[in-house]
Amino acid sequence: MKSFQQFISESVNIAGDFNGNLYINSSESHPESVGESFLADVVWQGRLYRMEIEGKMMNKNELAEQLQGEYPGAIVHNIYPVESTSIKVKNTERYRPERLSWGEWFMAQWNKNTQDFLNQERTLFEVYNIADHWGNQTDWRPQFSNNNRLKTAPFQTVFFNTFQYGKETDVWDERVVGIGTATWNQYSSNIIMQVGSTAGSKVTRQTKHVMRYIPGRPATLAFAIRLEKPQVGIRRRFGLFDDSNGVYFEDDGETYSYVIRTSTSGITTEIRVSRDQWNGEKFDGNGWTGITADPTKQQMISINYEWYGAGTVDFNWLMKGETIRSHRFDNSNTLDKVWCSTPFLPIRCEIENVTGVAGTHYLYQGSNSLIQEGNSDKLGTLLSQSNGITGTTMTLANTFYPIISLRLKSTALNAVMLIRSLQAVTNDNTNIYWKVLQNTTLTGANWTNHADPDSFMQYDTSATALSGGRDILSGFVISGGSTLIEIDRLADLQIGRSGIGTVSDTITLACASPNVNKAALAVLNWIEQR
């Protein structure tokens, strides 16, 4: 068999560089045309090359042996044989797995030692550029823990609504000022919010309870929403906010804006960024997507936020199956105070005729969802309240009496309180029926702050009668066989507010006996997220 030097002198001119390129008979000034050609796939230094060879066919082992002298470790993976009399490599291209194609892709490299760029087609290391399908360079980097473990996170939906069967008045509160209505559309499963032509007419809808938040777990609030063509004097807003704090989208009739509202200085102020200042895709037809957002069409808009006082807030639109960031508020190392006073805020939608524009004007509220990273279990401080050890006398048989009631303090209406468990029994172990009511009317209530000074709850054990309210849970105990009843952890028994967040709801545990003059003993346990 010929040596490698004989092979070079008789058949092949092989040259190369430290970039992994093979130049074999590639001089353009002395072209040769011999025989037929075949292809060979060769791996050298962990890279795959395709060689176009003219000349005598040889098998994989023979070709690999000929290459070892100049390119030790070269492995021939495959050849495509054609009859010929001699060998010549006409062209060599490297396979680019990141592009699923053959050929080189170079970018300028900076040498920090010489403080200069390397010449074209020279590199100190391999660089991979990743682009999205819009053609933008993207940054995909996994995150690692301090122990160098790859971070992965599940997610959990902690709130959603669909308006499939009505306005969901047990979840949503509503206020109408002037001429306006909020009507359920059974065919579109949404709420049509509309105002008339009187200046100051306004419709506000917001969730009765605030959204839960756990530090270190970013949340995404998504809206299915439809606006209308902007009209000066008509203002539409939706987001996570109340009168003092939050973040929201605004259509003021002239432009779109993203707004952070905060009361950290003791007064309510706003940071407003109009569309022409957004640092992402503006959806005006001039961005990288080329998409113009149509306000008369259904849109999916989401807010990704993390509080921690200095967390990031992103506004995103769903377009062509992809979530695209429109603007980011970078609050870390930017503000001298937290970006808002609290993350415990309601979902809210508003439409207002500010100046008295003639006609009827609309905002179409669709579904919402709140997703949190991680398993958002009901973490918090466990507290409890019971009535006296002598019990509460139920004078009449088969009549429900209020035993324990709970509500938020007026100074803590944005607090999160979740019922965890309950228990009810008579002091002589006879049969008892119990139920949990929301917003029942109490007679003779005397509200008292919980003994824990850090608690944001008040309780009542003095009321003597009740009426109305909504039953949310019920059961019975036979012959004293009472045990602690755990509330389903997936059930949403978070205490809410009415009056657009100005009045706490109440939760009442009521009991009844089939006998007269029985004494009920009861306890409510809950957790507070602070």
C-alpha positions in Angstrom: 0.0 0.0 0.0 1.2 3.5 -0.8 2.5 5.7 2.0 0.7 8.9 2.8 3.6 11.0 1.3 3.5 8.9 -1.9 -0.3 9.5 -1.9 0.3 13.3 -1.7 3.0 13.4 -4.4 1.1 11.3 -6.8 -2.5 12.2 -6.3 -3.5 14.8 -3.7 -2.5 18.2 -2.5 -3.8 18.6 1.1 -3.6 21.8 3.2 -5.4 23.0 6.2 -5.7 25.6 9.0 -6.6 25.5 12.7 -10.2 26.3 12.1 -10.8 22.7 11.1 -11.0 23.4 7.3 -9.5 20.9 4.8 -8.1 22.3 1.6 -7.3 19.4 -0.7 -6.4 20.2 -4.3 -8.4 23.4 -3.9 -6.1 25.9 -5.6 -8.1 27.9 -8.1 -5.1 28.8 -10.2 -4.2 25.2 -11.2 -7.5 23.4 -11.8 -7.5 19.8 -12.8 -10.2 17.8 -14.3 -9.8 14.1 -13.8 -12.1 11.1 -13.7 -15.4 10.8 -12.0 -16.3 12.1 -8.6 -17.6 10.6 -5.4 -18.5 12.0 -1.9 -17.0 11.1 1.4 -18.2 12.1 4.9 -15.2 12.6 7.2 -15.1 13.4 10.9 -12.0 15.2 12.2 -11.6 16.8 15.6 -15.2 16.3 16.4 -16.5 18.0 13.2 -18.2 16.5 10.2 -17.0 17.4 6.7 -18.3 16.4 3.3 -15.5 15.9 0.6 -16.2 15.9 -3.1 -13.4 13.6 -4.5 -12.3 13.0 -8.1 -10.3 9.9 -8.7 -9.9 6.3 -7.9 -12.4 4.8 -5.5 -11.2 3.4 -2.3 -13.0 2.0 0.7 -13.5 3.8 4.0 -10.5 2.2 5.7 -8.2 3.0 2.9 -9.2 6.6 2.6 -9.0 7.0 6.4 -5.5 5.5 6.4 -4.3 8.0 3.8 -5.5 10.9 5.8 -4.0 10.0 9.2 -0.5 11.5 8.5 -1.8 15.1 8.1 -5.1 14.7 10.0 -4.6 12.2 12.8 -7.8 10.7 14.1 -9.8 11.4 10.9 -12.7 8.9 10.5 -14.4 8.2 7.2 -18.1 7.7 8.0 -19.4 7.0 4.5 -18.4 7.1 0.9 -20.4 7.1 -2.3 -18.2 5.1 -4.8 -17.9 5.9 -8.5 -15.4 4.2 -10.9 -12.4 6.4 -11.6 -8.6 6.2 -12.2 -7.2 8.7 -9.7 -8.3 10.8 -6.7 -8.8 14.5 -6.2 -10.8 16.4 -3.5 -12.5 19.3 -5.3 -14.4 20.9 -2.4 -14.8 20.5 1.4 -17.7 21.8 3.4 -18.4 21.5 7.1 -21.8 20.3 8.3 -23.5 22.9 10.5 -25.9 21.1 12.9 -27.2 24.3 14.3 -28.4 25.2 10.7 -29.1 21.7 9.5 -27.0 22.5 6.4 -23.5 22.3 4.9 -21.2 25.3 4.8 -19.4 27.8 7.1 -21.0 30.6 9.0 -18.4 33.0 10.4 -18.7 36.0 12.7 -16.1 38.5 13.8 -14.1 37.4 16.9 -12.5 39.8 19.4 -9.1 38.8 20.8 -8.9 40.3 24.3 -5.1 39.8 24.3 -4.3 41.7 21.1 -7.4 44.0 21.6 -8.3 43.5 17.9 -10.6 41.5 15.7 -9.3 38.3 14.2 -9.1 38.1 10.5 -12.1 36.8 8.6 -12.6 33.0 8.9 -10.4 32.8 12.0 -11.7 32.1 15.4 -10.5 31.3 18.9 -13.6 29.3 19.7 -16.8 28.1 18.2 -19.8 30.5 18.3 -23.4 29.5 17.7 -26.0 32.1 16.9 -29.6 31.3 17.5 -32.3 33.2 15.7 -36.1 33.1 16.1 -38.3 32.6 13.1 -38.6 36.4 12.7 -34.9 36.5 12.0 -33.9 38.1 15.3 -30.9 36.9 17.3 -32.2 35.3 20.4 -30.6 34.4 23.8 -31.4 31.0 25.1 -29.4 30.2 28.2 -30.5 27.7 30.8 -30.2 28.8 34.4 -28.3 27.0 37.1 -28.4 26.9 40.9 -25.5 27.8 43.2 -24.8 24.1 43.2 -24.6 24.0 39.4 -27.9 22.2 39.1 -30.1 22.9 36.1 -33.1 24.9 37.2 -36.5 23.6 36.0 -39.9 24.8 37.1 -43.4 23.5 36.8 -46.3 25.9 36.7 -49.7 26.1 38.3 -52.9 27.9 37.3 -54.1 29.6 40.5 -57.0 31.6 39.0 -59.1 31.5 35.9 -62.6 32.4 34.6 -64.4 31.7 31.4 -67.8 33.4 31.6 -69.4 30.3 30.1 -72.6 30.6 32.1 -72.9 34.2 33.3 -71.2 37.2 34.8 -69.7 35.1 37.7 -70.9 37.5 40.3 -69.5 35.4 43.1 -66.0 36.1 41.6 -66.4 39.5 40.0 -67.4 42.8 41.6 -68.9 45.6 39.5 -69.4 49.4 39.7 -71.3 51.6 37.3 -71.2 55.4 37.3 -73.4 57.5 35.1 -74.7 55.8 31.9 -73.2 52.3 31.5 -73.9 48.6 31.7 -72.0 45.3 31.8 -73.9 42.5 30.0 -73.1 38.8 29.6 -73.0 37.7 26.0 -73.9 34.0 26.0 -72.8 33.5 22.4 -69.3 34.9 22.8 -68.8 33.9 26.5 -67.7 37.4 27.4 -68.9 40.6 29.2 -69.8 43.6 27.1 -68.9 46.7 29.1 -70.4 49.8 27.6 -70.7 53.5 28.5 -73.0 56.2 27.1 -72.3 59.7 26.0 -72.4 61.4 29.4 -69.1 62.7 30.6 -67.8 60.7 33.6 -69.8 57.5 32.7 -67.7 54.6 33.8 -67.9 50.8 34.2 -65.4 49.0 36.5 -65.2 45.3 37.0 -62.6 43.6 39.2 -62.2 40.3 41.1 -63.5 40.2 44.6 -60.3 38.8 46.0 -56.8 39.8 45.3 -54.4 37.5 43.4 -52.1 35.5 45.6 -48.3 36.0 45.3 -45.3 34.1 46.6 -41.9 35.8 46.4 -39.5 34.2 44.0 -42.3 32.8 41.8 -43.0 34.9 38.7 -46.6 35.1 37.7 -48.3 35.6 34.3 -51.7 37.2 34.0 -53.4 36.6 30.7 -56.4 38.5 29.2 -58.7 37.6 26.3 -59.7 41.1 25.4 -61.2 43.1 22.5 -60.9 46.9 22.3 -62.4 49.2 19.7 -60.8 51.8 17.4 -59.3 54.4 19.7 -61.4 57.5 20.1 -60.2 60.7 21.9 -62.1 61.1 25.2 -62.7 57.3 25.7 -60.3 55.5 28.0 -60.0 51.7 28.4 -57.8 49.9 30.9 -57.1 46.4 32.0 -54.5 44.8 34.2 -53.6 43.9 37.8 -54.4 47.1 39.7 -56.6 49.0 42.1 -56.9 52.8 42.9 -53.4 52.9 44.5 -51.1 50.3 43.0 -50.6 47.9 40.1 -49.8 47.6 36.4 -52.1 47.9 33.4 -52.6 48.5 29.7 -54.3 51.8 28.7 -56.0 53.0 25.6 -56.5 56.7 26.2 -58.0 57.4 22.7 -54.8 58.8 21.3 -52.2 56.1 22.0 -51.6 52.9 23.8 -49.5 52.9 27.1 -48.2 50.6 29.7 -48.6 51.9 33.2 -47.2 51.2 36.6 -49.2 52.7 39.4 -47.6 53.1 42.8 -48.3 54.7 46.2 -44.9 54.0 47.7 -44.3 57.8 48.3 -47.6 58.1 50.2 -49.5 59.5 47.2 -50.5 57.7 44.1 -48.2 58.3 41.1 -47.9 56.6 37.7 -45.0 55.6 35.4 -46.5 55.7 31.9 -44.8 54.5 28.7 -46.5 55.3 25.5 -46.4 53.1 22.4 -43.7 55.0 20.6 -41.4 54.4 23.6 -42.0 50.7 24.0 -38.7 48.8 24.0 -40.1 45.7 22.3 -42.4 45.0 19.4 -44.8 47.9 19.0 -47.2 46.0 16.7 -47.7 49.1 14.5 -46.6 47.4 11.3 -43.0 48.8 11.5 -41.5 46.3 13.8 -39.6 43.1 13.1 -42.9 41.0 12.9 -44.5 43.4 10.4 -47.8 42.9 12.4 -50.2 45.7 13.0 -52.5 45.0 16.0 -56.1 45.5 15.1 -58.1 46.9 18.1 -61.4 45.6 16.6 -60.2 42.0 16.8 -59.9 39.6 19.7 -56.4 39.8 21.3 -54.4 37.7 23.8 -52.3 40.1 26.0 -50.4 39.0 29.1 -48.5 40.6 31.9 -45.5 38.7 33.3 -44.5 40.1 36.7 -42.4 39.5 39.7 -42.6 41.8 42.7 -39.9 41.4 45.3 -40.1 45.2 45.1 -37.6 45.3 42.2 -38.9 42.5 39.9 -39.3 42.7 36.2 -42.7 43.5 34.5 -43.2 42.4 30.9 -46.1 43.0 28.6 -46.6 40.4 25.9 -49.0 39.7 22.9 -49.8 36.4 21.4 -49.3 36.6 17.7 -49.1 33.7 15.2 -48.8 31.2 18.0 -45.9 32.9 19.7 -45.7 35.1 22.8 -43.9 38.3 21.8 -42.6 40.8 24.3 -43.8 44.3 23.7 -42.3 46.2 26.6 -40.2 45.5 29.7 -40.0 47.5 32.9 -36.6 46.8 34.4 -37.1 47.8 38.0 -33.9 46.5 39.5 -31.2 49.1 40.0 -33.6 51.6 38.5 -36.0 52.9 41.2 -35.3 54.1 44.7 -38.4 52.5 46.0 -40.3 49.3 45.3 -42.2 49.5 42.0 -45.6 49.3 43.8 -46.6 48.9 47.5 -48.1 45.4 47.2 -48.3 42.5 44.8 -51.7 41.4 46.3 -54.0 43.1 43.8 -57.2 42.4 41.9 -57.7 41.8 38.2 -59.5 44.8 36.9 -61.1 46.2 33.7 -62.4 49.7 33.1 -64.0 51.8 30.4 -64.8 55.5 30.9 -66.2 58.3 28.8 -63.9 61.0 30.1 -65.0 64.0 28.0 -68.6 63.2 27.0 -68.0 61.7 23.5 -71.3 61.1 21.7 -72.4 57.5 21.1 -72.0 54.2 22.9 -68.5 52.8 23.5 -67.4 49.3 24.3 -64.8 47.1 26.0 -65.2 43.3 25.6 -63.9 41.4 28.6 -63.1 37.7 28.0 -61.4 35.0 29.9 -58.5 35.5 32.4 -55.9 33.2 33.9 -53.2 33.6 36.4 -50.3 31.2 36.2 -47.5 31.0 38.8 -44.2 29.2 38.4 -43.6 26.3 40.9 -46.2 24.5 42.9 -48.2 27.4 44.5 -49.4 25.5 47.6 -51.3 27.5 50.2 -48.2 28.7 52.1 -48.7 31.0 55.0 -49.1 31.5 58.8 -51.7 29.1 60.4 -54.2 30.8 62.8 -57.3 29.6 64.6 -60.5 30.9 66.3 -63.1 29.1 68.3 -66.1 30.1 70.4 -66.2 29.8 74.2 -65.7 26.4 75.9 -69.2 26.5 77.1 -70.5 26.7 73.6 -73.2 28.8 71.9 -76.8 27.9 72.8 -79.1 27.0 69.9 -82.4 27.7 71.6 -84.6 26.5 68.8 -84.5 23.2 67.0 -83.7 23.0 63.3 -82.6 26.6 63.2 -79.1 27.7 62.1 -77.3 30.0 64.5 -74.0 31.9 63.7 -71.2 30.4 65.8 -68.0 32.0 64.4 -67.6 34.7 61.8 -64.5 36.1 60.2 -63.6 39.2 58.1 -60.6 41.2 57.0 -59.6 44.2 59.0 -60.5 47.5 57.3 -56.7 48.3 57.2 -55.9 45.0 55.4 -58.4 44.7 52.6 -55.7 43.5 50.2 -54.7 40.6 52.4 -54.9 36.9 51.5 -56.7 34.6 53.9 -57.6 31.0 53.1 -59.9 28.8 55.2 -57.9 25.6 56.0 -60.2 23.4 58.2 -63.2 23.5 60.6 -64.9 21.4 63.3 -68.3 21.5 64.9 -69.9 19.5 67.7 -72.4 19.8 70.6 -71.2 19.7 74.1 -73.3 16.6 74.8 -72.3 14.7 71.6 -75.7 14.9 70.0 -76.4 15.3 66.2 -75.5 18.6 64.7 -75.7 20.2 61.2 -73.2 22.8 60.0 -72.7 25.1 57.0 -70.3 27.8 55.9 -71.9 30.9 54.6 -70.6 33.9 52.7 -71.9 37.4 53.4 -74.8 36.4 55.6 -76.5 39.2 57.6 -75.6 38.9 61.3 -77.7 40.2 64.2 -75.8 41.6 67.2 -72.3 41.0 65.8 -69.4 42.4 67.8 -66.2 42.4 65.7 -62.9 41.9 67.6 -59.3 41.9 66.3 -57.6 38.5 66.5 -55.3 38.0 69.5 -52.3 37.8 67.2 -51.3 41.4 66.6 -49.9 40.5 63.2 -53.1 38.9 62.0 -55.2 40.9 59.5 -58.4 39.2 60.7 -61.4 40.1 62.9 -63.8 37.6 64.4 -67.3 37.5 65.9 -68.8 35.0 68.3 -71.6 37.2 69.7 -74.2 37.3 66.9 -77.5 35.7 67.8 -79.1 35.3 64.4 -78.5 35.3 60.7 -80.3 35.7 57.4 -79.4 35.3 53.7 -75.9 34.7 52.4 -74.5 32.1 50.1 -73.9 28.5 51.2 -70.4 27.4 50.2 -69.9 24.3 52.3 -72.1 22.1 54.5 -72.2 18.8 56.4 -73.4 17.1 59.6 -72.1 15.2 62.6 -73.8 12.2 64.1 -73.7 11.4 67.8 -70.6 13.4 68.5 -68.4 11.7 65.9 -66.8 14.9 64.9 -63.3 15.2 63.5 -61.4 18.1 62.0 -62.7 18.7 58.5 -59.9 19.6 56.0 -61.0 21.9 53.2 -60.1 20.7 49.7 -56.8 22.4 49.0 -58.0 23.1 45.4 -61.1 24.8 46.6 -60.9 28.6 46.4 -62.1 29.7 49.9 -60.1 32.9 49.9 -62.0 35.8 51.6 -62.9 38.5 49.2 -64.1 42.1 49.1 -67.1 44.0 47.7 -67.6 47.7 46.9 -64.7 47.5 44.4 -62.3 46.5 47.2 -63.6 48.7 50.0 -65.6 46.3 52.1 -64.5 42.8 53.4 -66.6 39.8 52.7 -67.6 37.7 55.7 -67.3 33.9 56.3 -69.6 32.4 58.9 -69.7 28.9 60.4 -73.3 28.3 61.4 -74.8 25.2 63.2 -78.2 23.7 63.9 -79.6 20.9 66.1 -82.7 18.8 65.7 -83.2 19.3 69.5 -83.8 22.4 71.5 -81.3 24.2 73.8 -78.2 22.5 72.6 -74.8 24.2 72.9 -72.5 24.2 69.8 -68.7 24.2 69.9 -66.9 25.1 66.7 -63.5 26.2 65.4 -62.2 27.7 62.2 -58.6 27.4 61.1 -57.0 29.4 58.3 -53.7 30.6 56.8 -52.6 34.1 56.1 -50.1 34.9 53.3 -48.2 38.0 54.4 
